[in-house]
C-alpha cells in the first residue's frame, strides 16, 4: 500500500506569487505590516485572504504580509494570536501606544473580514465588501446571509466529504446540493436602496454576477466561495460531484454566472493554489482520519464548527 499523500504547508501557483510579492524584506518592515497567518489549503483562511487582496491589492509595498504555518505544528507566534491555534489569525503591526512586545491580534475569519473592511475604508482598490456605514440596514442583510451560510451550507460540505458509508454519502451529498440551491435562490434579493450610495457597489442594468446582483464581490461572495471552489475539485475528485449538473435546471444559469464572476476575480485568483495542493491536503478529510482538524472533529461529534 502506498504511503498517504501529505498535506501541503506551502502555497503554490498564483497564491505563491502573492505570498512572495507582499513578503517583508527586513524585520523592521515585518513589524510595520499586518501579518495574516494562514494555511494554504484552509478555506477559512482563503475567505479572509481574498478580502484582504480586494481591499488592499498585493504589491511589493502592500501594508500586509502572509505568513504560512503548519496547522498541525502550531508555532508559538500563532498561539499568541489564536489560543486554539486556528487559522486565520491576524497580527496587527506594532503600535507605540502599546507596551513593547505586546501582541495585538484578531482571530475568527468573519471577524477578520469585518475588521479589514473597517480598516481599509476607503479601500485601496476602490471596492469594498459591504454597503457604506450610512446604510446599516443594508449592511445587516449581508451579515445575516453570511451567518446563514456559516451555519448551513458550510457544515454540509464537511458532512458530505467526511462521510464513509455510501448511502450516507448520497444523503449528505443531496443535503449539500440543496444548500447550494438555497444560496442561489437568495441571490439578487437585496433592496435597490443598497446601491444608492454604493462605494463601488453598482448593479448593472442587465444584472451582475455576484450575490447581490452587483458588479463587485461582497462579504457574502467571499465568505462562501472557498467551499464552492472546493466543490469543483475536492468534492468532484473524492465524491464524484458535478455540482452544476446536480443543481435544479432553473438555478444553474445563475449559479454559473456567480461562479464565473467570483472565480475569475483578481482578488480571488491571487489566493488560489494549484489543484493538486487541495486534493492531496484533503485526503485526510475524505478518509475521515482521526483528529484531522478541529472542524472535522466537530462535524463527527455533531457540534457547531469552532
C-alpha positions, 0 to 999 in steps of 0.5 A: 500500500502506498504511503498517504499523500501529505498535506501541503504547508506551502502555497503554490501557483498564483497564491505563491506569487502573492505570498512572495510579492507582499513578503517583508524584506527586513524585520523592521518592515515585518513589524510595520505590516499586518501579518495574516497567518494562514494555511494554504489549503484552509478555506477559512483562511482563503475567505479572509485572504481574498478580502484582504487582496480586494481591499488592499491589492498585493504589491511589493509595498502592500501594508500586509504580509502572509505568513504560512504555518503548519496547522498541525505544528502550531508555532508559538507566534500563532498561539499568541494570536489564536489560543486554539491555534486556528487559522486565520489569525491576524497580527496587527503591526506594532503600535507605540501606544502599546507596551513593547512586545505586546501582541495585538491580534484578531482571530475568527475569519468573519471577524477578520473580514469585518475588521479589514473592511473597517480598516481599509475604508476607503479601500485601496482598490476602490471596492469594498465588501459591504454597503457604506456605514450610512446604510446599516440596514443594508449592511445587516442583510449581508451579515445575516446571509453570511451567518446563514451560510456559516451555519448551513451550507458550510457544515454540509460540505464537511458532512458530505466529504467526511462521510464513509458509508455510501448511502450516507454519502448520497444523503449528505451529498443531496443535503449539500446540493440543496444548500447550494440551491438555497444560496442561489435562490437568495441571490439578487434579493437585496433592496435597490436602496443598497446601491444608492450610495454604493462605494463601488457597489453598482448593479448593472442594468442587465444584472451582475454576477455576484450575490447581490446582483452587483458588479463587485464581490461582497462579504457574502461572495467571499465568505462562501466561495472557498467551499464552492471552489472546493466543490469543483475539485475536492468534492468532484475528485473524492465524491464524484460531484458535478455540482452544476449538473446536480443543481435544479435546471432553473438555478444553474444559469445563475449559479454559473454566472456567480461562479464565473464572476467570483472565480475569475476575480483578481482578488480571488485568483491571487489566493488560489493554489494549484489543484493538486495542493487541495486534493492531496491536503484533503485526503485526510478529510475524505478518509475521515482520519482521526483528529484531522482538524478541529472542524472535522472533529466537530462535524463527527461529534455533531457540534457547531464548527469552532 
